[in-house]
Amino acid sequence: MAETRKRYSLNPKQLHILVLLYKFRFITIPLLTKYKNLKSNSLQRTFDILLEEKYIGRKFEPSYKIDRKPAIYYLAPKGIAVLKEDARFDALILHSYYKNRSVSETFMQHAIDVLTSYISLRTMYTDAFDMFTRQEIAHLDGLPDTKPDLYLRGGREYFITLAYDVQPFLIRKRLAEYIAHFDEDGWGSREYPALLFVFENSSAESRFLDYAKSSLEASGIDTEELRIGTTTMRALTHDRQLEAIWTFVGDNVPVSLL
Protein backbone atom coordinates (compact mmCIF):
# COMPACT_ATOMS: atom_id res chain seq x y z
CA MET A 1 0.00 0.00 0.00
CA ALA A 2 1.43 3.38 -1.06
CA GLU A 3 2.37 5.77 1.74
CA THR A 4 0.10 8.85 1.90
CA ARG A 5 2.03 12.12 2.09
CA LYS A 6 0.81 14.46 4.83
CA ARG A 7 -0.45 17.87 3.77
CA TYR A 8 2.19 20.49 4.51
CA SER A 9 0.93 23.62 6.30
CA LEU A 10 2.50 26.87 5.15
CA ASN A 11 3.57 29.35 7.80
CA PRO A 12 3.10 33.14 7.34
CA LYS A 13 6.69 33.63 6.13
CA GLN A 14 6.30 30.97 3.45
CA LEU A 15 2.93 32.35 2.36
CA HIS A 16 4.50 35.78 2.05
CA ILE A 17 7.10 34.38 -0.35
CA LEU A 18 4.28 33.02 -2.53
CA VAL A 19 2.64 36.46 -2.49
CA LEU A 20 5.91 38.10 -3.57
CA LEU A 21 6.22 35.59 -6.40
CA TYR A 22 2.75 36.63 -7.51
CA LYS A 23 3.74 40.30 -7.28
CA PHE A 24 6.97 40.00 -9.32
CA ARG A 25 6.51 36.58 -11.01
CA PHE A 26 10.25 35.76 -11.03
CA ILE A 27 12.61 36.41 -8.13
CA THR A 28 16.23 35.80 -7.14
CA ILE A 29 17.33 35.50 -3.52
CA PRO A 30 20.01 38.26 -3.74
CA LEU A 31 17.39 40.73 -4.99
CA LEU A 32 14.88 39.61 -2.40
CA THR A 33 17.40 40.22 0.38
CA LYS A 34 17.58 43.84 -0.81
CA TYR A 35 13.81 44.09 -1.13
CA LYS A 36 13.17 42.64 2.34
CA ASN A 37 16.42 43.78 3.99
CA LEU A 38 16.98 40.25 5.27
CA LYS A 39 19.93 37.88 5.39
CA SER A 40 20.13 35.49 2.45
CA ASN A 41 20.66 32.40 4.66
CA SER A 42 17.24 32.81 6.25
CA LEU A 43 15.56 33.29 2.87
CA GLN A 44 17.43 30.35 1.35
CA ARG A 45 16.06 27.98 4.00
CA THR A 46 12.52 29.17 3.32
CA PHE A 47 12.95 28.78 -0.45
CA ASP A 48 14.49 25.31 -0.03
CA ILE A 49 11.45 24.11 1.93
CA LEU A 50 8.99 25.59 -0.57
CA LEU A 51 10.96 23.98 -3.40
CA GLU A 52 11.04 20.59 -1.65
CA GLU A 53 7.29 20.79 -1.05
CA LYS A 54 6.76 21.76 -4.72
CA TYR A 55 5.07 25.11 -4.04
CA ILE A 56 7.71 26.87 -6.14
CA GLY A 57 9.98 26.05 -9.06
CA ARG A 58 13.62 26.88 -9.68
CA LYS A 59 15.60 27.58 -12.83
CA PHE A 60 19.37 27.25 -12.71
CA GLU A 61 21.19 26.49 -15.94
CA PRO A 62 24.86 25.36 -16.03
CA SER A 63 25.75 28.70 -17.64
CA TYR A 64 24.44 30.53 -14.57
CA LYS A 65 27.33 29.19 -12.50
CA ILE A 66 29.87 30.33 -15.09
CA ASP A 67 28.24 33.77 -15.35
CA ARG A 68 27.73 33.96 -11.56
CA LYS A 69 24.00 34.34 -12.00
CA PRO A 70 21.71 33.34 -9.14
CA ALA A 71 18.90 30.83 -9.44
CA ILE A 72 15.50 32.18 -10.50
CA TYR A 73 12.40 31.13 -8.57
CA TYR A 74 8.75 31.13 -9.61
CA LEU A 75 5.34 29.83 -8.52
CA ALA A 76 4.75 26.16 -9.28
CA PRO A 77 1.23 24.72 -9.83
CA LYS A 78 0.90 23.79 -6.16
CA GLY A 79 1.72 27.36 -5.10
CA ILE A 80 -0.64 28.77 -7.73
CA ALA A 81 -3.41 26.58 -6.30
CA VAL A 82 -2.85 28.05 -2.83
CA LEU A 83 -3.20 31.63 -4.09
CA LYS A 84 -6.25 30.75 -6.20
CA GLU A 85 -8.12 30.23 -2.93
CA ASP A 86 -7.60 33.92 -2.07
CA ALA A 87 -9.84 36.44 -3.86
CA ARG A 88 -7.15 39.13 -3.63
CA PHE A 89 -5.26 37.54 -6.50
CA ASP A 90 -6.34 37.82 -10.12
CA ALA A 91 -7.39 34.44 -11.55
CA LEU A 92 -6.23 35.24 -15.09
CA ILE A 93 -2.80 36.31 -13.87
CA LEU A 94 -2.48 33.12 -11.84
CA HIS A 95 -3.56 31.03 -14.82
CA SER A 96 -0.80 32.60 -16.94
CA TYR A 97 1.73 31.46 -14.31
CA TYR A 98 1.24 27.84 -15.33
CA LYS A 99 3.62 28.73 -18.19
CA ASN A 100 6.39 29.84 -15.80
CA ARG A 101 8.61 26.85 -16.63
CA SER A 102 8.48 27.43 -20.37
CA VAL A 103 8.84 31.20 -20.81
CA SER A 104 11.97 32.62 -22.44
CA GLU A 105 15.08 33.83 -20.64
CA THR A 106 14.32 37.32 -21.93
CA PHE A 107 10.85 37.22 -20.40
CA MET A 108 12.23 36.08 -17.05
CA GLN A 109 14.97 38.70 -17.10
CA HIS A 110 12.39 41.42 -17.76
CA ALA A 111 10.54 40.40 -14.59
CA ILE A 112 13.80 40.36 -12.62
CA ASP A 113 14.56 43.85 -13.92
CA VAL A 114 11.14 45.05 -12.77
CA LEU A 115 12.09 43.94 -9.25
CA THR A 116 15.50 45.63 -9.60
CA SER A 117 13.80 48.84 -10.75
CA TYR A 118 11.28 48.65 -7.93
CA ILE A 119 14.10 48.47 -5.36
CA SER A 120 15.98 51.35 -7.02
CA LEU A 121 12.91 53.58 -7.11
CA ARG A 122 12.15 52.85 -3.46
CA THR A 123 15.75 53.74 -2.58
CA MET A 124 15.56 57.00 -4.56
CA TYR A 125 12.20 58.22 -3.37
CA THR A 126 11.79 56.35 -0.03
CA ASP A 127 8.12 56.63 0.96
CA ALA A 128 7.08 59.27 -1.59
CA PHE A 129 5.13 56.75 -3.68
CA ASP A 130 3.03 53.65 -3.31
CA MET A 131 4.34 51.27 -5.98
CA PHE A 132 2.43 48.50 -7.72
CA THR A 133 3.48 45.91 -10.30
CA ARG A 134 1.55 44.99 -13.43
CA GLN A 135 0.14 41.94 -11.64
CA GLU A 136 -1.19 43.99 -8.72
CA ILE A 137 -3.16 46.38 -10.94
CA ALA A 138 -4.53 43.77 -13.37
CA HIS A 139 -8.01 43.99 -11.85
CA LEU A 140 -8.28 47.80 -11.69
CA ASP A 141 -10.81 49.54 -13.92
CA GLY A 142 -9.97 52.63 -15.93
CA LEU A 143 -6.41 51.67 -16.85
CA PRO A 144 -5.14 51.11 -20.41
CA ASP A 145 -5.53 47.56 -21.69
CA THR A 146 -1.75 47.13 -21.71
CA LYS A 147 -0.70 47.69 -18.12
CA PRO A 148 2.62 49.38 -17.28
CA ASP A 149 5.37 47.40 -15.57
CA LEU A 150 5.09 49.66 -12.53
CA TYR A 151 2.49 52.14 -11.34
CA LEU A 152 3.62 54.85 -8.91
CA ARG A 153 1.02 56.69 -6.90
CA GLY A 154 1.85 59.67 -4.72
CA GLY A 155 1.67 63.44 -5.10
CA ARG A 156 1.87 62.67 -8.83
CA GLU A 157 1.16 59.39 -10.58
CA TYR A 158 3.39 57.57 -13.07
CA PHE A 159 3.19 54.63 -15.47
CA ILE A 160 6.64 53.06 -15.91
CA THR A 161 7.47 50.78 -18.85
CA LEU A 162 10.80 48.96 -19.20
CA ALA A 163 11.44 49.45 -22.91
CA TYR A 164 15.09 48.40 -23.15
CA ASP A 165 14.31 44.84 -24.33
CA VAL A 166 11.22 45.57 -26.44
CA GLN A 167 11.16 46.18 -30.20
CA PRO A 168 10.88 49.94 -30.95
CA PHE A 169 7.66 49.51 -32.96
CA LEU A 170 6.02 47.81 -29.96
CA ILE A 171 7.00 50.66 -27.66
CA ARG A 172 5.61 53.15 -30.17
CA LYS A 173 2.41 51.11 -30.26
CA ARG A 174 2.28 51.23 -26.45
CA LEU A 175 2.73 55.00 -26.55
CA ALA A 176 -0.10 55.34 -29.09
CA GLU A 177 -2.36 53.23 -26.85
CA TYR A 178 -1.64 55.43 -23.84
CA ILE A 179 -2.14 58.65 -25.79
CA ALA A 180 -5.48 57.34 -27.08
CA HIS A 181 -6.48 56.34 -23.55
CA PHE A 182 -5.59 59.80 -22.26
CA ASP A 183 -7.47 61.48 -25.10
CA GLU A 184 -10.60 59.30 -25.01
CA ASP A 185 -10.97 58.04 -21.46
CA GLY A 186 -8.88 60.43 -19.42
CA TRP A 187 -8.39 59.97 -15.70
CA GLY A 188 -11.54 61.51 -14.30
CA SER A 189 -10.93 64.57 -12.17
CA ARG A 190 -7.33 63.53 -11.45
CA GLU A 191 -4.27 64.46 -13.46
CA TYR A 192 -3.36 61.70 -15.91
CA PRO A 193 -0.24 59.74 -14.91
CA ALA A 194 3.01 60.79 -16.55
CA LEU A 195 4.36 58.13 -18.92
CA LEU A 196 7.90 56.98 -18.15
CA PHE A 197 9.96 54.69 -20.39
CA VAL A 198 13.30 53.06 -19.51
CA PHE A 199 15.68 52.42 -22.43
CA GLU A 200 18.93 50.57 -22.96
CA ASN A 201 20.99 53.65 -23.79
CA SER A 202 20.81 57.41 -24.31
CA SER A 203 20.57 57.08 -28.11
CA ALA A 204 17.38 55.01 -27.92
CA GLU A 205 16.11 57.39 -25.26
CA SER A 206 16.73 60.44 -27.48
CA ARG A 207 15.05 58.87 -30.51
CA PHE A 208 11.99 58.03 -28.48
CA LEU A 209 11.73 61.54 -27.03
CA ASP A 210 11.68 62.95 -30.57
CA TYR A 211 9.02 60.44 -31.59
CA ALA A 212 6.93 61.15 -28.50
CA LYS A 213 7.07 64.89 -29.17
CA SER A 214 5.86 64.34 -32.73
CA SER A 215 3.09 62.00 -31.50
CA LEU A 216 1.82 64.59 -29.04
CA GLU A 217 1.87 67.32 -31.69
CA ALA A 218 -0.03 65.09 -34.14
CA SER A 219 -2.66 64.43 -31.46
CA GLY A 220 -2.98 68.10 -30.53
CA ILE A 221 -1.83 67.42 -26.95
CA ASP A 222 0.45 69.84 -25.14
CA THR A 223 3.57 68.43 -23.46
CA GLU A 224 2.32 69.78 -20.13
CA GLU A 225 -1.03 68.01 -20.49
CA LEU A 226 0.50 64.58 -20.92
CA ARG A 227 4.01 64.34 -19.53
CA ILE A 228 6.28 61.77 -21.21
CA GLY A 229 9.72 61.05 -19.79
CA THR A 230 12.63 58.68 -20.27
CA THR A 231 15.74 57.37 -18.61
CA THR A 232 18.17 54.48 -19.11
CA MET A 233 18.34 51.19 -17.24
CA ARG A 234 21.85 52.06 -16.09
CA ALA A 235 20.77 55.41 -14.64
CA LEU A 236 17.81 53.82 -12.89
CA THR A 237 19.73 50.94 -11.31
CA HIS A 238 23.16 52.54 -10.79
CA ASP A 239 24.67 52.00 -7.34
CA ARG A 240 25.21 55.74 -6.95
CA GLN A 241 21.55 56.69 -6.77
CA LEU A 242 20.55 59.98 -8.35
CA GLU A 243 16.98 61.27 -8.27
CA ALA A 244 17.26 63.58 -11.32
CA ILE A 245 17.47 60.91 -14.03
CA TRP A 246 14.26 61.59 -16.00
CA THR A 247 14.21 63.66 -19.19
CA PHE A 248 10.75 64.81 -20.27
CA VAL A 249 9.51 65.85 -23.69
CA GLY A 250 9.91 69.64 -23.82
CA ASP A 251 12.64 69.75 -21.14
CA ASN A 252 16.37 70.11 -21.69
CA VAL A 253 17.78 68.70 -18.47
CA PRO A 254 16.99 65.61 -16.38
CA VAL A 255 14.75 66.12 -13.35
CA SER A 256 13.48 64.21 -10.33
CA LEU A 257 9.97 62.81 -10.04
CA LEU A 258 9.45 64.74 -6.80
Number of C-alpha atoms within 10 A of each C-alpha: 3 4 5 6 6 6 7 8 8 14 8 9 11 16 17 12 20 23 17 15 20 24 19 21 23 25 28 16 19 16 17 19 16 14 16 11 9 13 13 16 11 10 18 14 11 14 21 13 14 23 18 10 15 15 22 22 21 20 13 12 12 8 9 13 11 8 8 8 14 16 15 18 22 27 31 22 18 15 23 25 14 13 19 16 10 10 8 10 19 17 17 12 17 20 13 10 20 14 12 20 15 9 11 10 8 11 13 20 15 19 19 19 20 23 24 19 20 22 19 21 20 15 15 18 14 11 11 16 18 12 17 18 22 20 20 18 17 18 15 9 8 11 17 16 12 11 19 24 24 23 22 20 15 12 9 15 19 22 21 24 23 24 24 18 14 14 9 14 9 11 18 15 11 19 21 16 15 23 21 14 17 18 14 9 13 17 14 8 6 9 12 18 20 19 21 23 24 24 24 17 14 16 11 17 21 16 11 22 20 12 15 22 17 13 16 20 12 9 12 10 16 12 16 11 12 19 19 25 26 26 25 22 20 13 21 24 19 11 9 8 14 16 17 16 18 22 20 23 22 15 11 8 10 15 15 12 17 11
